[in-house]
Amino acid sequence: MQLSIPVLSIIAVLGLLGVGLYALLAVNHLIKVIIALQILAKGAILAFVTAGYVNGQSSSGESMALTVIVADTIVAVIGLALAVQVRRYTGSLNLRNLSNLKR
């Protein structure tokens, strides 16, 4: 039995969202949190493209995916800049050390 493209895409979306959510909840390292957010965003991009394909409006799905890519890139750049500053002040990238930044 062969699965259709939308079914495989939905399985991939759920897999990406599941892995991203698990990684987001399980890790304490700031760079790994940013990577988990990237994985979640890739799942959202695939969901938008799949929804556009299923509805016959692939151009709207692709434009939403492009919007998510731009927003995701901005979040990643800001997150990495914050990670550099956290590393500079605390000496590590462990999220538990962020409570030391209170003044």
C-alpha positions as CSV (number, residue, x, y, z in Angstrom):
1,M,0.0,0.0,0.0
2,Q,1.3,3.4,-1.0
3,L,0.6,6.5,1.0
4,S,-0.3,9.7,-0.7
5,I,1.8,12.8,-0.5
6,P,-0.5,14.7,1.9
7,V,-0.5,11.8,4.4
8,L,3.3,11.5,4.3
9,S,3.5,15.3,4.8
10,I,1.2,15.2,7.8
11,I,3.2,12.4,9.3
12,A,6.4,14.5,8.7
13,V,4.7,17.6,10.2
14,L,3.7,15.7,13.3
15,G,7.1,14.1,13.6
16,L,8.9,17.5,13.4
17,L,6.5,19.1,15.8
18,G,6.9,16.2,18.2
19,V,10.7,16.2,18.1
20,G,10.9,20.0,18.4
21,L,8.5,20.1,21.3
22,Y,10.3,17.3,23.1
23,A,13.7,18.9,22.6
24,L,12.3,22.3,23.8
25,L,11.1,20.8,27.0
26,A,14.0,18.4,27.6
27,V,17.1,20.5,27.1
28,N,18.8,23.1,29.3
29,H,21.4,24.4,26.8
30,L,20.5,27.7,25.1
31,I,21.8,26.8,21.7
32,K,19.8,23.5,21.8
33,V,16.7,25.5,22.6
34,I,17.2,27.6,19.5
35,I,17.7,24.5,17.4
36,A,14.5,23.0,18.9
37,L,12.7,26.2,17.9
38,Q,14.1,25.9,14.4
39,I,12.8,22.3,14.2
40,L,9.3,23.5,15.3
41,A,9.4,26.2,12.6
42,K,10.3,23.7,9.9
43,G,7.3,21.7,11.0
44,A,5.1,24.8,10.6
45,I,6.5,25.5,7.2
46,L,5.8,22.0,6.0
47,A,2.3,22.3,7.4
48,F,1.6,25.5,5.5
49,V,2.9,24.0,2.2
50,T,0.9,20.8,2.7
51,A,-2.3,22.8,3.5
52,G,-1.8,24.9,0.4
53,Y,-1.3,21.7,-1.7
54,V,-4.4,20.0,-0.3
55,N,-6.6,23.1,-0.9
56,G,-5.3,23.6,-4.4
57,Q,-3.8,27.0,-3.4
58,S,-0.1,26.2,-3.4
59,S,0.9,29.8,-3.9
60,S,-0.8,30.9,-0.6
61,G,0.9,28.0,1.3
62,E,4.2,28.9,-0.1
63,S,3.8,32.6,0.7
64,M,2.9,31.7,4.3
65,A,6.0,29.4,4.4
66,L,8.2,32.3,3.2
67,T,6.8,34.5,6.0
68,V,7.5,31.9,8.6
69,I,11.1,31.5,7.2
70,V,11.7,35.2,7.5
71,A,10.3,35.4,11.1
72,D,12.2,32.2,12.0
73,T,15.5,33.6,10.8
74,I,15.0,36.8,12.8
75,V,14.2,34.8,15.9
76,A,17.3,32.6,15.4
77,V,19.6,35.6,14.9
78,I,18.2,37.4,18.0
79,G,18.4,34.2,20.1
80,L,22.0,33.6,19.1
81,A,22.9,37.2,19.9
82,L,21.3,36.7,23.3
83,A,23.2,33.4,23.7
84,V,26.5,35.2,23.1
85,Q,25.6,37.8,25.7
86,V,24.6,35.2,28.2
87,R,27.8,33.3,27.7
88,R,29.8,36.5,28.2
89,Y,28.1,37.3,31.5
90,T,27.5,33.9,33.0
91,G,30.3,31.8,31.5
92,S,28.0,29.1,30.3
93,L,24.9,28.5,28.2
94,N,23.0,26.6,30.7
95,L,19.4,27.9,31.1
96,R,19.5,27.4,34.9
97,N,22.3,30.1,35.1
98,L,20.0,32.7,33.7
99,S,18.6,33.4,37.2
100,N,22.0,34.9,38.0
101,L,21.4,37.7,35.6
102,K,18.8,39.4,37.9
103,R,19.9,42.7,39.4
